Amino acid sequence: MTAKLKEITFLTIKNLKNNEIILPGDYSKVFDQIAKTLDIDLQDDKVMQKELRYSTDQINKIVDKTSKSLTEIHSSTEKAQKAILDKDDVSLSHISREILDMQEQISFLQKELFSDALTKAYNRKWLNDYYLKEEKFPENGKLVFLDINKFKTINDTYGHLIGDQVLKYLVKFLQSQLNFPSIYVVRYAGDEFLILFGEEVFREINVEDKMKDVQEKLSNQKLKSAKIDNLQFSFSYGLLDYKKDENITNVLTKADALMYENKQKNR
């Protein structure tokens, strides 16, 4: 159920993203319509409350664990300072290992917080809270706005479980083909993804040529499972430069338009 509610949210945002103003009533109407399409009963209060509690509990769990680790690091730092003054090398070595372990725990929790639950790509929280600075890019780079072609048809034909597998496969494929520093794959909404190419990567590859190559390679891939044989899918994309301190909304709007131009060519 959690995955389906997230899908409804993604699809609602996707449907409304071009609206200059979104009123609460507009959001609710679209949300309800998509829920009906996916056969989700939003009137089941017990289910909804359970899902809301689950999401809240997950976030609180990560926050609590991170806070605990930070407290432990602070305590270990104080003990390390004392060990240095006492010239206690044995205790200092033990404290150093403790701090490294706790740093790894914090890194894991941060990754969990900033990862899309289904695909393990970066999520919008990472994009908005970590990468961007007040909705502005921190460096020059290139952005790809990517959308799976006929994804609704895939869901309608094979079911949402296969649709989920397609999303997961896409991310793994992109990560394997774009295995360079300063490239970030972000699940933006439903079957829409962003790929950010930072300044460092321009010394390694030609982004325009690479994306054409990745697009062609994926269209020739064949997915197999117990329920399907030789499922093929493709994507369309828009590629645009962005400048440091440029607002992401402006870039996304232009990249989205370029993506739809690319989609028309692929039909």
C-alpha positions in Angstrom: 0.0 0.0 0.0 2.8 2.4 0.8 4.3 2.0 -2.7 0.9 2.7 -4.3 0.3 5.8 -2.2 3.7 7.1 -3.2 2.8 6.3 -6.9 -0.4 8.3 -6.6 1.6 11.2 -5.1 4.2 11.1 -7.9 1.5 10.9 -10.6 -0.5 13.8 -9.0 2.6 16.0 -8.9 3.3 15.0 -12.5 -0.2 16.0 -13.6 -0.1 19.4 -11.8 3.6 20.3 -12.3 2.9 22.7 -15.2 0.2 24.6 -13.3 1.4 28.1 -12.2 -0.9 27.9 -9.1 -2.1 24.7 -7.4 -5.0 25.0 -5.1 -5.7 22.4 -2.4 -8.9 21.4 -4.1 -7.1 20.9 -7.4 -4.6 18.6 -5.8 -7.2 16.6 -3.9 -9.3 16.2 -7.1 -6.4 14.8 -9.2 -5.2 12.7 -6.3 -8.6 11.1 -5.9 -8.9 10.5 -9.7 -5.6 8.7 -9.9 -6.4 6.6 -6.8 -9.6 5.4 -8.4 -7.6 4.5 -11.6 -5.3 2.4 -9.4 -8.2 0.9 -7.4 -7.1 2.4 -4.1 -9.8 3.1 -1.5 -8.9 6.4 0.1 -12.0 6.2 2.3 -10.6 3.3 4.3 -9.5 5.3 7.3 -7.8 2.4 9.1 -5.6 1.8 6.1 -4.7 5.4 5.6 -3.9 6.0 9.2 -1.7 2.9 9.2 0.2 4.1 6.2 0.6 7.7 7.5 1.9 6.2 10.8 4.3 4.0 8.9 5.8 6.8 6.9 6.1 9.0 10.0 7.6 6.2 12.1 10.2 5.5 9.4 11.4 9.2 9.3 11.4 9.4 13.1 13.4 6.2 13.3 16.1 7.6 11.0 16.1 10.9 12.9 16.4 9.2 16.3 19.2 6.9 15.2 21.1 9.8 13.6 20.7 11.9 16.8 21.9 9.0 18.9 25.0 8.5 16.7 25.8 12.2 16.9 25.5 12.2 20.7 27.8 9.2 20.9 30.3 10.8 18.6 30.3 13.9 20.8 30.8 11.7 23.9 33.7 9.8 22.2 35.3 13.1 21.2 35.4 14.2 24.8 36.9 10.9 25.8 39.4 11.2 23.0 40.5 14.6 24.3 41.0 13.2 27.8 43.0 10.2 26.4 45.2 12.6 24.4 46.0 14.6 27.6 46.6 11.4 29.5 48.7 10.0 26.6 46.5 6.9 26.8 47.2 5.4 23.3 45.2 2.2 24.0 42.0 4.1 24.9 42.6 6.5 22.0 42.8 3.7 19.5 39.6 2.1 20.8 37.8 5.5 20.7 39.0 6.1 17.1 37.4 2.8 16.0 34.2 3.7 17.8 34.0 7.0 16.0 34.6 5.4 12.6 31.8 2.9 13.2 29.4 5.6 14.2 30.3 7.7 11.1 29.5 4.7 9.0 26.1 4.3 10.7 25.3 8.0 10.1 26.3 7.6 6.4 24.0 4.6 6.1 21.1 6.4 7.7 21.7 9.5 5.4 21.7 7.2 2.4 18.4 5.6 3.5 16.8 9.0 4.0 17.9 10.3 0.6 17.2 7.2 -1.4 14.0 6.3 -3.3 12.6 3.2 -1.6 11.8 1.3 -4.8 14.7 2.1 -7.2 17.4 3.2 -4.8 18.0 6.3 -6.9 18.3 9.6 -5.1 14.9 11.0 -4.1 13.5 14.5 -4.3 14.4 15.1 -0.6 18.1 14.6 -1.6 17.6 17.0 -4.5 15.8 19.7 -2.6 17.5 19.4 0.9 21.0 18.3 0.0 22.1 19.1 -3.6 20.2 22.4 -4.3 20.8 25.5 -2.3 17.5 27.3 -1.9 16.3 25.7 -5.2 19.4 26.9 -7.0 22.2 24.8 -8.6 25.5 24.8 -6.7 27.6 24.5 -9.8 27.5 24.6 -13.6 26.3 21.4 -15.2 23.9 19.6 -17.5 20.4 18.2 -16.6 18.6 15.4 -18.3 14.8 15.2 -17.8 13.9 11.5 -18.6 10.5 9.9 -19.0 9.8 6.2 -19.8 7.8 5.8 -23.0 4.4 4.3 -22.7 4.9 3.4 -19.1 1.1 3.4 -18.4 0.7 0.8 -21.1 3.3 -1.4 -19.4 1.5 -1.1 -16.1 -1.9 -1.8 -17.7 -0.6 -4.8 -19.7 1.7 -6.5 -17.3 0.6 -5.1 -13.9 2.3 -2.7 -11.4 4.7 -5.3 -10.1 6.3 -5.6 -13.5 6.1 -1.8 -13.8 8.1 -1.6 -10.6 10.7 -4.0 -12.0 11.0 -1.8 -15.1 11.7 1.3 -12.9 14.3 -0.6 -10.9 16.0 -2.0 -14.1 16.1 1.5 -15.6 18.0 2.9 -12.6 20.5 0.1 -12.6 21.0 0.4 -16.3 21.6 4.1 -16.1 24.0 3.8 -13.2 26.0 1.1 -15.0 26.2 3.1 -18.2 26.9 6.4 -16.4 29.4 5.2 -13.9 31.4 8.4 -13.6 32.1 10.9 -10.8 29.6 13.7 -10.4 26.6 12.0 -12.1 23.5 11.7 -10.0 20.3 9.8 -11.0 17.2 11.1 -9.2 13.7 9.7 -9.2 11.6 12.8 -9.7 8.0 11.7 -10.1 6.6 8.3 -11.0 8.4 7.2 -14.2 10.2 10.6 -14.5 13.9 10.8 -13.6 16.5 13.5 -13.5 20.2 12.9 -14.3 22.6 15.6 -13.1 26.0 15.9 -14.7 28.3 18.0 -12.6 31.3 20.0 -13.9 33.8 17.3 -13.1 32.3 14.8 -15.6 32.7 17.1 -18.6 36.4 16.1 -18.7 35.4 12.4 -19.0 32.6 12.2 -21.5 30.5 14.1 -24.1 27.1 14.2 -22.4 25.1 14.6 -25.6 26.7 11.6 -27.3 26.6 9.5 -24.2 22.8 10.0 -23.6 22.1 9.1 -27.3 24.2 6.0 -26.8 22.4 5.0 -23.5 19.0 5.6 -25.1 19.8 3.4 -28.0 21.3 0.6 -25.9 18.3 0.4 -23.5 15.8 0.2 -26.4 17.7 -3.0 -27.5 17.6 -4.6 -24.1 15.1 -7.5 -23.5 13.8 -8.1 -20.0 12.7 -11.6 -18.9 10.8 -12.9 -15.9 8.6 -15.8 -15.0 5.5 -13.9 -16.3 6.9 -12.1 -19.3 9.3 -12.8 -22.1 11.4 -10.3 -24.0 9.8 -7.1 -22.6 11.4 -4.1 -24.3 11.0 -0.4 -23.3 12.6 2.9 -24.0 12.8 6.4 -22.7 12.7 10.0 -24.1 14.7 12.8 -22.6 15.5 16.5 -22.7 19.0 17.7 -22.1 19.8 21.2 -21.0 22.8 23.2 -19.5 22.4 24.9 -16.2 24.4 27.6 -14.5 25.5 28.0 -10.9 22.8 29.8 -8.9 20.2 29.2 -11.7 16.7 28.3 -10.4 15.8 24.6 -11.0 12.2 25.4 -11.9 13.2 27.3 -15.0 15.6 24.6 -16.1 13.0 21.8 -15.5 10.4 23.6 -17.6 12.7 23.9 -20.6 14.1 20.4 -20.2 10.5 19.0 -19.9 9.6 20.7 -23.2 12.7 19.2 -24.9 11.8 15.8 -23.5 8.4 15.9 -25.2 10.0 16.9 -28.5 12.2 13.9 -28.2 9.2 11.7 -27.4 7.4 12.8 -30.5 10.5 11.8 -32.6 10.5 8.4 -31.0 6.9 7.6 -31.9 
